[in-house]
Each structure stands twice: as structure tokens, then as C-alpha cells.
């Protein structure tokens, strides 16, 4: 399967005891350079109470890209919950977010990592 930035995929997220975990959606931010199949991802949860205002991204059924996302309920894209994972653990593609939303998330992340030095 071909993956690209902005895709939402399922991974089996391990439990703290490293046992088999539940399937969880993640957002693919970017494929990392190099000979490996590593992706920078951020977590997605339906637990909206974890929202950090002006940072995280809520995707709702009323949003124009919700249906194409493959998500079933209001969800929170947790920009601060980043990881690098190998493509081999992807369990399947749910859908994707809009390019506008992906760019907004990337901008928030890059602005945080490289603050304006004015």
C-alpha cells in the first residue's frame, strides 16, 4: 500500500507492559529521509478532554474533511504526541485529512520548534 503525508493509518499501540495493545489511529506527518521506512506521526484520540487549546487539532463530523478521514467520531489530533515508527507496523489506511489541515498542523509544530526570535 502507498502512504503519504496526511494519511490516517491504524497501528497496534502497545500497552505499558508491552503486551498486544489496541488499534489506534495516527496521523502521518512526513516520511523521514534515509533508507528506512520511518514516518513521523502524531497520535489521534477521541478523548477531547486532552485538548490543548491553540495547539491540538479537533476534527469534527461538521468539518469538510471529516468523512475522508475515516474517523468515526469527533477526534483530537495531539500535535505534541509525536513518535517515529516504521511503516511495517501500519495495519491499514483509514483515510486522510485535508492539505490545509495538514499544513496548519505542520506550521504549529514548526513554530513551536523554531520560535520567532524577534
C-alpha positions, 0 to 999 in steps of 0.5 A, a space after each residue: 500500500 502507498 502512504 503519504 503525508 496526511 494519511 490516517 493509518 491504524 497501528 497496534 499501540 502497545 500497552 505499558 507492559 508491552 503486551 498486544 495493545 489496541 488499534 489506534 489511529 495516527 496521523 502521518 506527518 512526513 516520511 523521514 529521509 534515509 533508507 528506512 521506512 520511518 514516518 513521523 506521526 502524531 497520535 489521534 484520540 477521541 478523548 477531547 478532554 486532552 485538548 490543548 487549546 491553540 495547539 491540538 487539532 479537533 476534527 469534527 463530523 461538521 468539518 469538510 474533511 471529516 468523512 475522508 478521514 475515516 474517523 468515526 467520531 469527533 477526534 483530537 489530533 495531539 500535535 505534541 504526541 509525536 513518535 517515529 515508527 516504521 511503516 511495517 507496523 501500519 495495519 491499514 489506511 483509514 483515510 486522510 485529512 485535508 492539505 490545509 489541515 495538514 499544513 496548519 498542523 505542520 506550521 504549529 509544530 514548526 513554530 513551536 520548534 523554531 520560535 520567532 526570535 524577534 
